[in-house]
Amino acid sequence: MIRAIRAGGGPQYPQPATEAPAARRTVVFVCPQGHNVELTFAADADTPEVWECPKHGTDSRVWYSDTSAGTEDNAVPRTGKTHWEQLCSRRSEPELEQLLAERLSVLRAGRVSVS
């Protein structure tokens, strides 16, 4: 019997519970266009100084390298902001209401398609 599996589906055999994940570190590259490219490398791997930006194809330079080798005690905490909290950090609620009213009027006038 031939069993089909999808490409990239991972190992088809059970993983032993005794294996610990390999030590790793996070490296953040900053793109000249202003966004960050965050990559994870093995703790003992050489980190390149330049990485090609996946969006623009430009050279991104190393901005931050987590040298804690994957230990959870020294991990960089991530902010758990919701989408609404991120919006409110950039604009006040009256500004958001005005922006919503403007966009709704554009949609109702039929000048912009919803897709």
Residue frames as qw, qx, qy, qz and C-alpha x, y, z in Angstrom:
[[0.000, 0.890, 0.457, 0.000, 0.00, 0.00, 0.00],
 [0.397, 0.291, -0.011, 0.870, 1.31, 3.46, -0.90],
 [0.239, -0.782, -0.474, 0.328, 0.57, 6.16, 1.62],
 [0.326, 0.653, 0.140, 0.670, 0.56, 9.74, 0.37],
 [0.407, -0.646, -0.313, 0.565, 1.83, 12.54, 2.57],
 [0.258, 0.951, 0.121, 0.117, 1.93, 16.21, 1.84],
 [0.613, 0.400, -0.229, 0.642, 5.26, 17.93, 1.29],
 [0.049, 0.464, -0.354, 0.811, 6.64, 19.54, 4.42],
 [0.708, -0.487, -0.310, -0.406, 4.34, 17.58, 6.68],
 [0.365, -0.670, 0.554, -0.333, 7.13, 16.77, 9.10],
 [0.056, 0.297, -0.953, 0.029, 8.39, 13.43, 10.28],
 [0.746, -0.131, -0.377, -0.534, 6.05, 10.48, 9.96],
 [0.679, -0.092, -0.678, 0.265, 7.55, 8.68, 12.93],
 [0.507, -0.827, -0.236, -0.051, 7.04, 9.41, 16.64],
 [0.247, 0.709, -0.408, 0.519, 9.58, 11.70, 18.26],
 [0.628, -0.220, -0.634, 0.394, 11.21, 10.37, 21.43],
 [0.336, -0.896, -0.222, -0.188, 10.14, 12.37, 24.45],
 [0.723, -0.516, 0.001, 0.459, 13.67, 12.33, 25.83],
 [0.537, 0.287, 0.205, 0.766, 15.13, 14.54, 23.10],
 [0.120, -0.741, -0.244, 0.614, 15.49, 18.18, 24.10],
 [0.504, 0.840, 0.175, 0.101, 15.15, 20.83, 21.41],
 [0.684, 0.195, -0.032, 0.702, 18.43, 22.20, 20.08],
 [0.263, -0.654, -0.189, 0.684, 19.73, 25.43, 21.57],
 [0.384, 0.591, 0.428, 0.566, 18.96, 28.41, 19.37],
 [0.201, -0.477, -0.192, 0.834, 19.10, 32.18, 19.33],
 [0.338, 0.822, 0.459, 0.014, 17.15, 34.94, 17.70],
 [0.371, -0.195, 0.220, 0.881, 18.77, 37.49, 15.41],
 [0.284, 0.832, 0.417, -0.229, 16.92, 40.60, 14.23],
 [0.433, 0.070, 0.368, 0.820, 17.99, 42.30, 11.01],
 [0.177, 0.732, 0.296, -0.588, 16.78, 45.81, 10.19],
 [0.541, 0.502, 0.515, 0.436, 15.85, 46.62, 6.60],
 [0.222, -0.046, 0.078, 0.971, 16.71, 50.04, 5.11],
 [0.248, -0.447, -0.517, -0.687, 12.97, 50.41, 4.39],
 [0.308, -0.429, 0.322, -0.785, 12.27, 50.40, 8.15],
 [0.883, -0.267, -0.033, -0.384, 10.98, 46.95, 9.09],
 [0.343, -0.552, 0.751, -0.113, 12.64, 44.09, 10.96],
 [0.806, 0.190, -0.521, -0.209, 13.44, 40.58, 9.77],
 [0.541, -0.527, 0.568, -0.327, 13.58, 38.17, 12.74],
 [0.777, 0.279, -0.551, -0.119, 15.34, 34.85, 12.21],
 [0.773, -0.517, 0.339, -0.142, 16.25, 31.93, 14.46],
 [0.547, 0.566, -0.614, 0.057, 19.64, 30.27, 14.18],
 [0.876, -0.228, -0.371, 0.206, 21.29, 27.38, 15.98],
 [0.458, -0.878, 0.066, 0.120, 23.21, 28.62, 19.03],
 [0.638, -0.425, 0.425, 0.482, 26.53, 27.44, 17.64],
 [0.604, 0.570, 0.416, 0.371, 25.96, 28.66, 14.06],
 [0.317, -0.159, 0.099, 0.930, 27.82, 31.63, 12.60],
 [0.228, 0.789, 0.483, -0.305, 25.48, 34.58, 12.15],
 [0.479, 0.430, 0.318, 0.696, 25.79, 36.57, 8.93],
 [0.154, -0.354, -0.198, 0.901, 26.16, 40.33, 9.26],
 [0.349, 0.253, -0.243, -0.869, 23.88, 40.92, 6.26],
 [0.357, 0.286, 0.888, -0.051, 20.60, 39.19, 5.31],
 [0.055, -0.166, -0.537, -0.825, 18.52, 39.84, 2.21],
 [0.397, 0.171, 0.399, -0.809, 15.16, 41.42, 3.01],
 [0.309, 0.268, 0.902, 0.140, 12.36, 39.09, 1.84],
 [0.289, 0.787, 0.453, -0.302, 10.12, 42.04, 0.93],
 [0.235, 0.926, -0.104, -0.277, 12.48, 44.41, -0.86],
 [0.898, 0.316, -0.015, 0.307, 15.57, 42.35, -1.70],
 [0.129, 0.855, -0.324, 0.384, 17.81, 44.93, -0.04],
 [0.584, 0.131, -0.661, 0.451, 20.57, 44.12, 2.44],
 [0.574, -0.753, -0.113, -0.301, 19.40, 44.11, 6.06],
 [0.302, 0.510, -0.628, 0.504, 21.99, 44.58, 8.79],
 [0.546, -0.324, -0.721, 0.278, 22.13, 42.90, 12.21],
 [0.236, -0.683, 0.022, -0.690, 20.32, 45.02, 14.78],
 [0.592, -0.494, 0.450, -0.450, 19.96, 42.61, 17.70],
 [0.645, 0.188, -0.740, -0.034, 21.34, 39.17, 18.50],
 [0.766, -0.527, 0.124, -0.346, 20.08, 37.14, 21.44],
 [0.384, 0.520, -0.739, 0.190, 23.26, 35.60, 22.86],
 [0.586, -0.359, 0.534, -0.493, 21.49, 33.68, 25.61],
 [0.156, 0.230, -0.936, -0.218, 21.60, 30.56, 23.40],
 [0.526, -0.238, -0.660, -0.481, 17.92, 29.82, 23.69],
 [0.223, -0.205, -0.797, 0.522, 17.53, 29.80, 27.45],
 [0.180, -0.703, -0.591, -0.351, 14.04, 30.78, 28.45],
 [0.437, -0.664, -0.338, 0.505, 15.21, 32.77, 31.50],
 [0.240, -0.455, 0.178, 0.839, 16.89, 35.36, 29.27],
 [0.311, 0.474, 0.696, 0.441, 14.36, 35.35, 26.44],
 [0.027, -0.035, -0.076, -0.996, 13.24, 38.69, 25.06],
 [0.264, 0.453, 0.734, -0.431, 9.67, 39.29, 26.24],
 [0.063, 0.314, 0.611, 0.724, 7.16, 39.92, 23.48],
 [0.293, 0.097, 0.271, -0.912, 4.41, 42.43, 23.85],
 [0.130, 0.334, 0.932, 0.058, 0.99, 40.84, 23.83],
 [0.240, 0.349, 0.112, -0.899, -0.85, 43.85, 22.49],
 [0.504, 0.506, 0.699, -0.032, -4.09, 43.25, 20.68],
 [0.347, 0.431, 0.448, 0.702, -4.83, 44.91, 17.36],
 [0.177, -0.887, -0.351, -0.241, -7.08, 47.43, 19.12],
 [0.566, -0.730, 0.005, 0.383, -4.35, 48.32, 21.66],
 [0.557, -0.043, 0.359, 0.748, -1.90, 48.87, 18.81],
 [0.141, 0.671, 0.452, 0.570, -4.38, 51.17, 17.06],
 [0.361, -0.898, -0.248, -0.048, -5.03, 53.12, 20.26],
 [0.637, -0.491, 0.096, 0.587, -1.30, 53.60, 20.84],
 [0.400, 0.106, 0.401, 0.817, -1.06, 55.42, 17.48],
 [0.145, -0.405, -0.352, -0.831, -4.36, 57.30, 17.34],
 [0.258, 0.037, 0.571, -0.779, -6.96, 58.65, 19.74],
 [0.299, 0.399, 0.862, -0.094, -10.51, 57.30, 19.68],
 [0.344, 0.766, 0.205, -0.503, -11.94, 60.51, 18.10],
 [0.124, 0.585, -0.607, -0.523, -9.34, 60.21, 15.31],
 [0.167, 0.003, 0.973, 0.156, -10.31, 56.56, 14.77],
 [0.349, 0.590, 0.652, -0.324, -14.01, 57.47, 14.63],
 [0.284, 0.767, -0.128, -0.560, -13.30, 60.21, 12.07],
 [0.012, 0.410, -0.816, -0.406, -11.17, 57.84, 9.96],
 [0.274, 0.242, 0.930, -0.039, -13.90, 55.18, 10.08],
 [0.367, 0.712, 0.394, -0.451, -16.55, 57.71, 8.99],
 [0.203, 0.687, -0.423, -0.555, -14.36, 58.85, 6.08],
 [0.058, -0.213, 0.933, 0.284, -13.70, 55.30, 4.88],
 [0.326, 0.419, 0.822, -0.208, -17.38, 54.33, 5.19],
 [0.364, 0.750, 0.125, -0.538, -18.42, 57.37, 3.11],
 [0.134, 0.537, -0.678, -0.483, -15.90, 56.37, 0.41],
 [0.163, 0.039, 0.982, 0.081, -17.24, 52.81, 0.39],
 [0.343, 0.579, 0.642, -0.368, -20.86, 53.94, 0.28],
 [0.308, 0.733, -0.155, -0.587, -20.09, 56.30, -2.62],
 [0.915, 0.316, 0.252, 0.022, -18.81, 53.29, -4.55],
 [0.284, 0.880, -0.380, -0.031, -15.38, 54.78, -5.22],
 [0.046, -0.514, 0.850, -0.107, -13.52, 51.84, -3.67],
 [0.811, -0.035, -0.492, -0.315, -14.22, 48.16, -4.19],
 [0.624, -0.517, 0.503, -0.301, -14.25, 45.84, -1.20],
 [0.916, 0.253, -0.307, -0.047, -11.97, 42.92, -1.94]]
